[in-house]
């Protein structure tokens, strides 16, 4: 299993397009989004883009919101701790090609 991990922090400018490039997942993948208490529109964009995927019976889509702002490395470690598969940290500010990443881990 592959665990795609997104750590968001005031990421409204790119989270929507990033999620569109990842979704939907393949059967052997999970998506873990860990938000560092963003105060912009990051969380509403995530909820909107995920839509009905939240009700995935296999629980492959996980979304956490930090209760307080923390160092981004701490937030990454929290996200890594819930990963069930090979963790793949995605830099939310870079262009992302899901097919290239899948090839690297197949």
MMTF fields as JSON, N, C-alpha, C and O atoms, coordinates in Angstrom:
{
  "mmtfVersion": "1.0.0",
  "mmtfProducer": "UNKNOWN",
  "numBonds": 423,
  "numAtoms": 424,
  "numGroups": 106,
  "numChains": 1,
  "numModels": 1,
  "chainsPerModel": [1],
  "groupsPerChain": [106],
  "chainIdList": ["A"],
  "bondAtomList": [4, 2, 8, 6, 12, 10, 16, 14, 20, 18, 24, 22, 28, 26, 32, 30, 36, 34, 40, 38, 44, 42, 48, 46, 52, 50, 56, 54, 60, 58, 64, 62, 68, 66, 72, 70, 76, 74, 80, 78, 84, 82, 88, 86, 92, 90, 96, 94, 100, 98, 104, 102, 108, 106, 112, 110, 116, 114, 120, 118, 124, 122, 128, 126, 132, 130, 136, 134, 140, 138, 144, 142, 148, 146, 152, 150, 156, 154, 160, 158, 164, 162, 168, 166, 172, 170, 176, 174, 180, 178, 184, 182, 188, 186, 192, 190, 196, 194, 200, 198, 204, 202, 208, 206, 212, 210, 216, 214, 220, 218, 224, 222, 228, 226, 232, 230, 236, 234, 240, 238, 244, 242, 248, 246, 252, 250, 256, 254, 260, 258, 264, 262, 268, 266, 272, 270, 276, 274, 280, 278, 284, 282, 288, 286, 292, 290, 296, 294, 300, 298, 304, 302, 308, 306, 312, 310, 316, 314, 320, 318, 324, 322, 328, 326, 332, 330, 336, 334, 340, 338, 344, 342, 348, 346, 352, 350, 356, 354, 360, 358, 364, 362, 368, 366, 372, 370, 376, 374, 380, 378, 384, 382, 388, 386, 392, 390, 396, 394, 400, 398, 404, 402, 408, 406, 412, 410, 416, 414, 420, 418],
  "bondOrderList": [1, 1, 1, 1, 1, 1, 1, 1, 1, 1, 1, 1, 1, 1, 1, 1, 1, 1, 1, 1, 1, 1, 1, 1, 1, 1, 1, 1, 1, 1, 1, 1, 1, 1, 1, 1, 1, 1, 1, 1, 1, 1, 1, 1, 1, 1, 1, 1, 1, 1, 1, 1, 1, 1, 1, 1, 1, 1, 1, 1, 1, 1, 1, 1, 1, 1, 1, 1, 1, 1, 1, 1, 1, 1, 1, 1, 1, 1, 1, 1, 1, 1, 1, 1, 1, 1, 1, 1, 1, 1, 1, 1, 1, 1, 1, 1, 1, 1, 1, 1, 1, 1, 1, 1, 1],
  "groupList": [{"groupName": "UNK", "atomNameList": ["N", "CA", "C", "O"], "elementList": ["N", "C", "C", "O"], "formalChargeList": [0, 0, 0, 0], "bondAtomList": [1, 0, 2, 1, 3, 2], "bondOrderList": [1, 1, 2], "singleLetterCode": "X", "chemCompType": "L-PEPTIDE LINKING"}],
  "groupTypeList": [0, 0, 0, 0, 0, 0, 0, 0, 0, 0, 0, 0, 0, 0, 0, 0, 0, 0, 0, 0, 0, 0, 0, 0, 0, 0, 0, 0, 0, 0, 0, 0, 0, 0, 0, 0, 0, 0, 0, 0, 0, 0, 0, 0, 0, 0, 0, 0, 0, 0, 0, 0, 0, 0, 0, 0, 0, 0, 0, 0, 0, 0, 0, 0, 0, 0, 0, 0, 0, 0, 0, 0, 0, 0, 0, 0, 0, 0, 0, 0, 0, 0, 0, 0, 0, 0, 0, 0, 0, 0, 0, 0, 0, 0, 0, 0, 0, 0, 0, 0, 0, 0, 0, 0, 0, 0],
  "groupIdList": [1, 2, 3, 4, 5, 6, 7, 8, 9, 10, 11, 12, 13, 14, 15, 16, 17, 18, 19, 20, 21, 22, 23, 24, 25, 26, 27, 28, 29, 30, 31, 32, 33, 34, 35, 36, 37, 38, 39, 40, 41, 42, 43, 44, 45, 46, 47, 48, 49, 50, 51, 52, 53, 54, 55, 56, 57, 58, 59, 60, 61, 62, 63, 64, 65, 66, 67, 68, 69, 70, 71, 72, 73, 74, 75, 76, 77, 78, 79, 80, 81, 82, 83, 84, 85, 86, 87, 88, 89, 90, 91, 92, 93, 94, 95, 96, 97, 98, 99, 100, 101, 102, 103, 104, 105, 106],
  "secStructList": [7, 3, 3, 3, 3, 3, 3, 3, 1, 1, 7, 6, 6, 6, 2, 2, 2, 2, 2, 2, 2, 2, 7, 1, 7, 7, 6, 6, 3, 3, 3, 3, 3, 3, 3, 7, 7, 7, 7, 1, 1, 2, 2, 2, 2, 2, 2, 2, 2, 2, 4, 4, 4, 4, 4, 7, 6, 6, 7, 7, 3, 3, 3, 3, 3, 7, 1, 1, 7, 7, 7, 2, 2, 2, 2, 2, 2, 2, 2, 2, 2, 6, 7, 7, 1, 3, 3, 3, 3, 3, 7, 6, 6, 1, 7, 7, 7, 2, 2, 2, 2, 2, 2, 2, 2, 7],
  "xCoordList": [0.842, 0.0, 0.876, 1.945, 0.417, 1.078, 0.245, -0.978, 0.909, 0.239, 0.699, 1.799, -0.146, 0.158, -0.17, -1.278, 0.803, 0.645, 0.783, 1.787, -0.25, -0.245, -0.32, -1.243, 0.649, 0.598, 0.295, 1.064, -0.829, -1.249, -1.125, -1.331, -0.784, -0.653, -0.828, 0.101, -2.016, -2.346, -2.081, -1.318, -2.704, -2.415, -3.518, -3.593, -4.356, -5.512, -5.148, -5.948, -3.962, -3.593, -3.307, -3.308, -3.062, -2.711, -3.357, -3.212, -4.058, -4.615, -5.681, -5.76, -6.484, -7.55, -6.982, -7.421, -6.022, -5.447, -4.631, -4.602, -3.98, -3.213, -4.127, -3.827, -5.223, -6.154, -6.746, -6.932, -7.034, -7.569, -6.567, -6.958, -5.283, -4.274, -4.092, -3.6, -4.471, -4.298, -5.54, -5.429, -6.708, -7.956, -8.503, -8.275, -9.219, -9.414, -8.211, -7.39, -8.116, -7.016, -7.223, -8.335, -6.137, -6.22, -6.473, -6.362, -6.811, -7.193, -6.096, -6.399, -4.84, -3.734, -3.133, -1.949, -3.942, -3.456, -4.372, -5.565, -3.774, -4.55, -4.042, -2.902, -4.896, -4.538, -4.734, -5.814, -3.668, -3.711, -3.431, -2.371, -4.396, -4.221, -4.169, -5.061, -3.125, -2.978, -2.807, -1.777, -3.807, -3.773, -3.246, -3.642, -2.353, -1.745, -2.549, -2.009, -3.836, -4.747, -4.733, -4.552, -4.927, -4.975, -6.129, -7.214, -5.886, -6.928, -7.47, -8.336, -6.961, -7.46, -8.535, -9.208, -8.703, -9.741, -9.249, -9.902, -8.122, -7.587, -8.587, -8.889, -9.097, -10.014, -11.293, -11.68, -11.972, -13.155, -12.852, -13.662, -11.699, -11.32, -11.15, -11.587, -10.525, -10.327, -11.674, -11.907, -12.55, -13.869, -14.628, -15.253, -14.577, -15.278, -14.71, -15.474, -13.412, -12.791, -12.951, -13.088, -12.935, -13.047, -14.453, -14.63, -15.45, -16.824, -17.208, -16.975, -17.794, -18.29, -17.177, -17.444, -15.954, -14.855, -14.658, -14.083, -15.138, -14.993, -15.678, -15.28, -16.7, -17.447, -16.874, -17.56, -15.655, -14.971, -14.998, -14.515, -15.555, -15.735, -14.418, -14.366, -13.362, -12.058, -11.275, -10.189, -11.812, -11.159, -9.827, -8.89, -9.741, -8.479, -8.274, -7.197, -9.265, -9.162, -9.253, -10.271, -8.186, -8.154, -7.81, -6.949, -8.489, -8.277, -8.236, -9.18, -7.132, -6.939, -6.649, -6.003, -7.132, -6.839, -6.181, -6.75, -4.986, -4.272, -5.072, -5.759, -4.988, -5.702, -4.98, -5.578, -3.676, -2.902, -1.798, -1.402, -1.302, -0.17, 1.061, 1.366, 1.764, 2.985, 4.038, 3.74, 5.255, 6.332, 5.929, 5.378, 6.193, 5.746, 6.337, 5.702, 7.519, 8.117, 7.322, 7.193, 6.802, 5.958, 4.681, 4.237, 4.1, 2.874, 3.145, 2.33, 4.278, 4.639, 4.751, 4.28, 5.371, 5.517, 4.17, 3.98, 3.246, 1.897, 1.246, 0.637, 1.386, 0.808, 1.453, 0.758, 2.754, 3.461, 3.025, 3.018, 2.668, 2.309, 0.997, 0.756, 0.157, -1.113, -1.07, -2.053, 0.068, 0.195, 0.223, 0.926, -0.555, -0.591, 0.361, 0.736, 0.748, 1.597, 2.916, 3.347, 3.556, 4.801, 4.479, 3.722, 5.039, 4.702, 5.355, 6.554, 4.547, 5.025, 4.59, 3.429, 5.53, 5.234, 5.19, 6.115, 4.119, 3.935, 4.112, 3.434, 5.039, 5.231, 4.084, 4.008, 3.211, 1.999, 2.261, 1.357, 3.463, 3.756, 4.399, 4.641, 4.679, 5.328, 4.344, 3.298, 4.7, 3.909, 4.034, 5.122, 2.934, 2.9, 2.295, 1.21, 3.005, 2.491, 2.296, 3.261, 1.065, 0.757, 1.236, 1.681, 1.155, 1.569, 3.071, 3.493, 3.864, 5.311, 5.63, 6.487, 4.942, 5.175, 4.742, 5.449, 3.606, 3.145, 4.156, 4.41, 4.732, 5.729, 6.935, 7.493, 7.335, 8.502, 8.263, 9.212, 7.017, 6.704, 6.034, 5.631, 5.909, 5.315, 6.376, 6.069],
  "yCoordList": [-1.19, 0.0, 1.238, 1.257, 2.264, 3.563, 4.556, 4.602, 5.336, 6.357, 7.728, 8.166, 8.41, 9.773, 10.715, 10.696, 11.539, 12.427, 13.878, 14.274, 14.651, 16.092, 16.817, 16.597, 17.672, 18.538, 19.927, 20.494, 20.463, 21.764, 22.829, 22.569, 24.033, 25.168, 26.426, 26.866, 26.991, 28.153, 27.809, 28.499, 26.766, 26.201, 26.429, 25.696, 27.409, 27.589, 27.845, 27.559, 28.375, 28.711, 27.504, 27.622, 26.349, 25.191, 23.886, 22.891, 23.837, 22.572, 22.009, 20.794, 22.858, 22.387, 21.648, 20.541, 22.247, 21.588, 20.361, 19.379, 20.405, 19.252, 18.054, 16.937, 18.281, 17.187, 16.623, 15.412, 17.488, 17.016, 16.138, 15.248, 16.386, 15.569, 14.205, 13.269, 14.084, 12.828, 11.943, 10.722, 12.549, 11.793, 11.303, 11.938, 10.194, 9.275, 8.362, 8.224, 7.746, 6.847, 5.488, 5.125, 4.755, 3.361, 2.514, 3.008, 1.251, 0.384, 0.207, 0.003, 0.281, 0.051, 1.354, 1.405, 2.392, 3.701, 4.306, 4.009, 5.16, 5.965, 7.39, 7.637, 8.325, 9.741, 10.254, 10.143, 10.816, 11.4, 12.893, 13.292, 13.699, 15.152, 15.621, 15.319, 16.358, 16.878, 18.379, 18.856, 19.125, 20.579, 21.196, 20.8, 22.164, 22.837, 24.078, 25.18, 23.877, 24.936, 26.144, 27.284, 25.87, 26.946, 27.882, 27.453, 29.158, 30.165, 30.732, 31.607, 30.235, 30.689, 29.697, 29.089, 29.526, 28.626, 27.208, 26.472, 26.823, 25.482, 24.401, 23.521, 24.463, 23.409, 23.356, 22.261, 24.474, 24.388, 23.804, 23.053, 24.142, 23.571, 22.059, 21.322, 21.598, 20.159, 19.456, 18.455, 19.973, 19.355, 19.331, 18.327, 20.424, 20.505, 19.5, 18.787, 19.438, 18.555, 17.076, 16.24, 16.756, 15.353, 14.819, 13.649, 15.671, 15.253, 13.949, 13.778, 13.033, 11.777, 10.759, 9.684, 11.076, 10.141, 9.884, 8.866, 10.814, 10.626, 9.357, 8.791, 8.896, 7.728, 6.414, 5.393, 6.423, 5.22, 4.158, 4.393, 3.012, 1.954, 1.388, 0.82, 1.537, 1.026, 2.036, 1.724, 3.227, 4.241, 4.722, 4.976, 4.846, 5.233, 6.74, 7.194, 7.514, 8.971, 9.491, 9.311, 10.139, 10.627, 12.115, 12.566, 12.858, 14.304, 14.713, 14.476, 15.332, 15.785, 17.278, 17.793, 17.959, 19.384, 19.551, 19.179, 20.111, 20.346, 21.293, 22.183, 21.108, 21.975, 23.297, 24.272, 23.323, 24.554, 24.542, 23.482, 25.723, 25.83, 25.208, 25.447, 24.397, 23.775, 23.833, 24.145, 23.53, 23.414, 22.381, 21.336, 22.656, 21.79, 20.384, 19.426, 20.236, 18.904, 18.07, 16.857, 18.704, 18.012, 17.531, 16.405, 18.375, 18.03, 16.871, 15.955, 16.905, 15.8, 14.486, 13.446, 14.541, 13.325, 12.776, 11.562, 13.66, 13.22, 12.502, 11.445, 13.09, 12.486, 11.135, 10.174, 11.054, 9.793, 8.705, 7.523, 9.104, 8.115, 7.387, 6.317, 7.929, 7.262, 6.533, 5.911, 6.61, 5.956, 4.439, 3.909, 3.75, 2.29, 1.669, 0.503, 2.452, 1.922, 2.65, 3.31, 2.524, 3.234, 4.726, 5.157, 5.519, 6.946, 7.71, 7.583, 8.504, 9.345, 10.771, 11.135, 11.568, 12.965, 13.783, 13.743, 14.516, 15.346, 16.797, 17.3, 17.467, 18.894, 19.611, 19.619, 20.201, 20.794, 22.015, 22.474, 22.548, 23.742, 23.429, 24.342, 22.162, 21.799, 21.131, 20.632, 21.131, 20.409, 18.929, 18.439, 18.224, 16.83, 15.981, 16.278, 14.918, 13.983, 12.632, 11.901, 12.302, 11.077, 9.825, 8.872, 9.81, 8.615, 8.364, 7.212, 9.396, 9.238, 8.68, 7.807, 9.183, 8.704, 7.246, 6.443, 6.899, 5.499, 4.559, 3.478, 4.949, 4.111, 3.861, 2.764, 4.864, 4.725, 3.723, 3.123, 3.537, 2.687, 1.373, 0.61, 1.101, -0.178, -1.247, -2.387],
  "zCoordList": [0.0, 0.0, 0.0, 0.611, -0.687, -0.719, 0.089, -0.039, 0.908, 1.716, 1.255, 1.593, 0.481, 0.049, 1.196, 1.733, 1.567, 2.723, 2.271, 1.679, 2.567, 2.297, 3.634, 4.417, 3.887, 5.06, 4.534, 3.757, 4.964, 4.463, 5.548, 6.734, 5.103, 6.009, 5.163, 4.485, 5.212, 4.386, 2.907, 2.232, 2.428, 1.103, 0.073, -0.913, 0.276, -0.603, -2.064, -2.955, -2.321, -3.696, -4.574, -5.799, -3.975, -4.792, -4.368, -5.079, -3.255, -2.771, -3.705, -3.889, -4.283, -5.168, -6.383, -6.692, -7.062, -8.245, -7.857, -8.599, -6.723, -6.266, -5.996, -6.418, -5.306, -5.034, -6.322, -6.448, -7.26, -8.539, -9.281, -10.036, -9.068, -9.742, -9.07, -9.702, -7.831, -7.085, -7.145, -7.254, -7.076, -6.931, -8.258, -9.288, -8.258, -7.14, -6.972, -7.878, -5.816, -5.516, -6.171, -6.553, -6.288, -6.705, -5.462, -4.34, -5.655, -4.53, -3.484, -2.308, -3.884, -2.948, -2.42, -2.087, -2.347, -1.912, -0.851, -0.784, -0.029, 0.909, 0.835, 0.44, 1.217, 1.241, 2.66, 3.239, 3.201, 4.545, 4.379, 3.897, 4.784, 4.749, 6.194, 6.987, 6.529, 7.885, 7.773, 7.297, 8.207, 8.107, 9.397, 10.493, 9.257, 10.402, 10.798, 10.894, 11.022, 11.463, 10.518, 10.946, 9.234, 8.24, 8.526, 8.919, 8.328, 8.551, 7.241, 7.248, 6.132, 4.834, 4.363, 5.196, 3.078, 2.556, 2.261, 1.521, 2.823, 2.581, 2.962, 2.157, 4.173, 4.651, 3.813, 3.403, 3.534, 2.668, 1.279, 0.736, 0.709, -0.591, -0.484, -1.368, 0.583, 0.771, 0.869, 0.192, 1.702, 1.875, 0.55, 0.209, -0.189, -1.472, -2.483, -3.134, -2.618, -3.607, -3.254, -4.147, -1.996, -1.591, -1.815, -2.154, -1.628, -1.888, -1.207, -0.011, -1.961, -1.384, -1.121, -0.583, -1.485, -1.23, 0.26, 0.644, 1.112, 2.558, 3.033, 4.051, 2.319, 2.794, 2.258, 2.285, 1.783, 1.311, 2.411, 3.518, 2.107, 3.119, 3.628, 4.719, 2.852, 3.275, 4.117, 4.605, 4.286, 5.122, 4.569, 5.326, 3.254, 2.626, 2.563, 2.177, 2.927, 2.893, 4.317, 4.985, 4.782, 6.16, 6.157, 5.401, 7.005, 7.084, 8.543, 9.297, 8.931, 10.3, 10.291, 9.378, 11.31, 11.479, 12.846, 13.872, 12.841, 14.082, 14.974, 14.473, 16.274, 17.212, 17.438, 17.894, 17.112, 17.252, 16.211, 15.727, 15.867, 14.937, 15.579, 16.747, 14.781, 15.263, 14.164, 13.011, 14.539, 13.569, 12.523, 12.87, 11.259, 10.172, 10.276, 9.835, 10.841, 11.022, 12.028, 11.865, 13.042, 14.014, 13.334, 13.562, 12.51, 11.791, 10.828, 10.719, 10.133, 9.236, 10.005, 9.545, 11.164, 11.967, 12.424, 12.489, 12.737, 13.098, 11.918, 12.077, 10.738, 9.537, 9.254, 8.922, 9.38, 9.15, 10.129, 9.787, 11.328, 12.348, 12.046, 12.605, 11.191, 10.863, 9.522, 9.118, 8.833, 7.529, 7.696, 8.556, 6.859, 6.888, 5.87, 5.993, 4.868, 3.801, 3.708, 4.654, 2.552, 2.29, 2.234, 1.363, 3.146, 3.165, 2.024, 1.776, 1.337, 0.248, 0.562, 0.372, 1.041, 1.373, 0.101, -0.71, -0.067, -1.245, -0.848, 0.048, -1.531, -1.299, -2.007, -3.236, -1.236, -1.798, -2.663, -3.36, -2.637, -3.423, -4.772, -5.562, -5.045, -6.292, -7.241, -6.827, -8.519, -9.505, -9.207, -8.905, -9.29, -8.886, -9.992, -10.492, -10.373, -11.366, -10.698, -10.473, -10.385, -9.647, -10.382, -9.742, -11.687, -12.445, -12.319, -12.215, -12.327, -12.156, -10.774, -10.634, -9.763, -8.4, -8.278, -7.669, -8.839, -8.777, -9.41, -8.878, -10.526, -11.193, -10.296, -10.296, -9.539, -8.651, -7.525, -7.021, -7.129, -5.993, -6.376, -5.498, -7.658, -8.09, -8.204, -8.553]
}
